[in-house]
Amino acid sequence: MTTSTHDADLIRRLGGPSKVAELIAIDKRGGAQRVQNWMVRGIPAAIKVKYPHIFMPELANAQHTPAQGA
């Protein structure tokens, strides 16, 4: 699965471009279109890093879990 395919699936699971635009509070005019473009191009790394709890929940959760065997 390519990154853009994975990102498109993630956007769909989150409720679609309009919902994702709302979740990350990008402008009402054009925000959904911008997210729609990510379904083809992939979600920009800067956006993933800014919102890890939305776009990388497994990583965000791992950061809050105590180290195993430490």
Legacy VTK file of the C-alpha trace (Angstrom):
# vtk DataFile Version 3.0
C-alpha trace
ASCII
DATASET POLYDATA
POINTS 70 float
0.000 0.000 0.000
1.441 3.378 -0.991
1.572 6.297 1.398
-1.087 8.218 -0.525
-3.379 5.155 -0.536
-2.879 4.757 3.215
-3.508 8.477 3.744
-6.658 8.380 1.587
-7.981 5.455 3.639
-7.177 7.302 6.855
-9.006 10.434 5.672
-12.038 8.298 4.791
-11.965 6.579 8.214
-11.805 9.974 9.918
-15.009 11.040 8.171
-13.824 12.474 4.852
-12.147 15.684 3.732
-14.670 18.086 5.296
-14.452 16.385 8.698
-10.643 16.268 8.626
-10.485 19.951 7.650
-12.729 20.680 10.634
-10.632 18.483 12.980
-7.434 20.354 12.177
-9.164 23.743 11.931
-8.034 24.725 8.456
-9.951 27.510 6.778
-13.583 26.933 5.931
-13.080 28.182 2.362
-10.970 25.645 0.565
-10.043 23.503 3.556
-12.003 20.459 2.404
-10.520 20.770 -1.092
-7.036 20.948 0.377
-7.645 17.727 2.334
-9.217 16.145 -0.759
-5.932 16.813 -2.591
-4.085 14.926 0.153
-6.055 11.815 -0.779
-4.055 11.761 -4.036
-0.795 13.450 -3.005
-0.558 12.177 0.570
-0.868 14.080 3.814
2.078 16.477 4.202
4.607 15.343 6.808
4.377 18.705 8.583
0.630 18.167 9.102
1.182 14.630 10.418
3.780 15.905 12.887
1.587 18.815 13.988
-1.394 16.496 14.641
0.084 13.090 15.584
-2.966 12.185 17.692
-5.073 12.330 14.503
-2.732 11.104 11.773
-0.310 8.866 13.710
-2.273 7.630 16.746
-0.097 4.516 17.139
2.966 6.743 17.486
1.207 9.241 19.747
0.035 6.397 22.024
3.497 4.806 22.091
5.004 8.061 23.344
2.684 7.948 26.365
3.290 4.290 27.194
6.053 3.454 29.696
9.008 1.592 28.192
8.754 -2.186 28.424
11.453 -3.903 30.469
13.104 -0.676 31.557
LINES 1 71
70 0 1 2 3 4 5 6 7 8 9 10 11 12 13 14 15 16 17 18 19 20 21 22 23 24 25 26 27 28 29 30 31 32 33 34 35 36 37 38 39 40 41 42 43 44 45 46 47 48 49 50 51 52 53 54 55 56 57 58 59 60 61 62 63 64 65 66 67 68 69
